[in-house]
Amino acid sequence: MRPPALVALTIASLTAVVGCQDPAPSGQADADEATAGDTTDDSGSSSSEEGTSSSSDDGSSSSDSSDTGTDSGTDGSDSGADSSDTGPIGSPGCMGGAGLEEGEHTFMLAGYDRRYVLRLPQNYDPSQPWPLIFALHGNGGTTDYWDEIGGDRDIRTAFASEAIIVIPEAINNAWRDYNAPPETWPAGIELELEYFDTVLAELREALCIDDDNVFSMGFSGGGSFSGVLGCRREYIRAMAVGGSVIYFEADQCVSAPAAWITIGDLELTAGREEFRDFFRDLAG
């Protein structure tokens, strides 16, 4: 199965898992995610009732799992503007947020110049809560990886009227810097978590975000870091992963999101099995 078909399959599967519907003022907002890149799906993968699917393939290089440091447990999504039982829970930005322009946004954090790319739905309505998708590039990549129109990774077209897309960029373009000493990796994870918390806080104040439908997807190292977000941050409802390296420990997890781990047609390696089994066990 080629990546575009995998995109559609993953979206449909995660949508079924979390029970989302198309964005509408009176209903839960639809979303989700897809993993593209070089991964392919063997169609034998399925989702459990708890929302955790089968195993993973990412096409990424790298070593086995490693520790990521202490858990800050930051949530990043306090009470929103609209908390009715019949509709999405809206962020503060739903009540007259200043808005944000599409394109690149930059800021300084912990001594690093950081950036992300924002893509709004074509029919964005600032009074309606919208799902938000973090789309993470692989190690060595940039925001360009997911910011294409056309081709296998065209999530902008796939979600053109469905969700807000945020394309983050890692420090030195790597969610884990394998050129750095392993003892520095946990601190790097904490810096990236602070970055996501900061970006989400800005978006929630400026835009109308559906706090119940924040998702993460990624390929290779970005897939692995989506696992970090799903484990360490309660604001991630579900994730789609094309990665196989675990960047965290079970006792660090504060959440058990719905997880869709892609499978390729290659022999299942220990790393992929471990990633699959971790989220399967986490979901109970």
Secondary structure, 3 states (H helix, E strand, C coil): CCHHHHHHHHHHHHHHHHCCCCCECCECCCCCCCCCCCCCCCCCCCCCCCCECCCCCCCCCCCCCCCCCCCCCCCCCCCCCCCCCCCCCECHHHCCCCCCCCEEEEEEECCEEEEEEEECCCCCCCCCCEEEEEEECCCCCCHHHHCCCCCCCCHHHHCCCCCEEEEECCHHHCCCCCCCCHHHHHHHHHHHHHHHHHHHHHHHHHCCEEEEEEEEEEECHHHHHHHHHHHHCCCCCEEEEECCCCCCCHHHCCCCCEEEECCCCCCCCHHHHHHHHHHHHHHC
